[in-house]
Amino acid sequence: MCWAIPGKVVKIKGLNAIVDIGGIHQEVISTLDVKPGDYVMVHAGIIIEKIKEEEAKKLVDSLIELYIESATEIGLTRDKAEKEIRKKMNSIFEK
């Protein structure tokens, strides 16, 4: 099974783009017509799809829930895990 991660394009560098993925700016390959502010899905270092902000929010919420469940299994409280991950993942929605 493969995973793609939602992110937000921060900057274009030729055929590459800098994408904010949970607060980490990652340089990825882009063969799509994207511009700063676009929401995208990134898989294996390549933008594979442009998505709408609403879809990105739903996907981030799903990833957050997965993280919280995993974190509570290893002993973190739900509140601490949620606060930690929301701060990181919601950075892509800041203007």
N, C-alpha and C positions, 0 to 999 in steps of 0.2 A: 504494500500500500504506500502511496506517495502523499505527501502533504504540501500544500501551498499555503503561504502565510500572507495575510493582508498587510499592506503598508501604504505610505503616502509619498509620492515623488517630491523630493526637496529640490533637486537640481539636475539638469541635463549636462552630460559631458560626452559629446559626440554620440556614439551608439550606446553609451552607458548612461545609467541614471543613478543618482544617489537617492535611496529610499529609506524613510524612517520606518523601522520595524520595531515597535515597542521601545522607542527611545534610542535605539542603536541605528546609526546611519551606515547603511551598507551599499557599496557600489555593486550594481548588477547590470547585466546585459539587457538592453531593450531593443527589440525589433518592432515594437508597436509605436504608434504616434502618441506619445505621452508628453505631458508638460508638468511643471511644478504645480502641486495642488491636486493632481489626479490620484485617485485611489487605485491600487493595483494588487494583483496576486503574484507572489514571487515563489518560484519553485526552482531549487537547485541553481540559484544565482541568476535566474532569467525571469523577466516579467512575462507572464503567460496570458494575462488578461487584465483589462481595465474593468473596474467595478464602480458602482455608485456608493456614495458615502453611507447610505442606509444599509447596504449589504455589508460593507466593511464593518460597521458597528455591530451587526448581528454576528458576524464571524468572530470578531474580537470578543464579544460577550461569551460565545461558545468556548473559545480558547481560555478565557478567564475561568470559566466554570471547571474545565478540565484541570487547570493548574490548581485551583482551590481544592478539588477533590484529591489530587495527588499529594498536595502539601499537608492536608489534614491527616492523610494516611501515615505520614512520617512524623507527625506530632505537632505541627503548627496549628494554632487556633484558626478557625475559619475567618475571624475578623482580621487577624494579622496577615494571613495569606491574601485575603481579598484586597486589603489596603495596599500591600506591597505590589501586587500584580496590576491592579487598576492604575496606579500611578505610572507604571512603565508602559502598559499597553495603550492607555488612553492618550498618550502624548501625540499620537498621529492625528488626533482630532482637534488639537489646539491650533488656533489661528496664528 
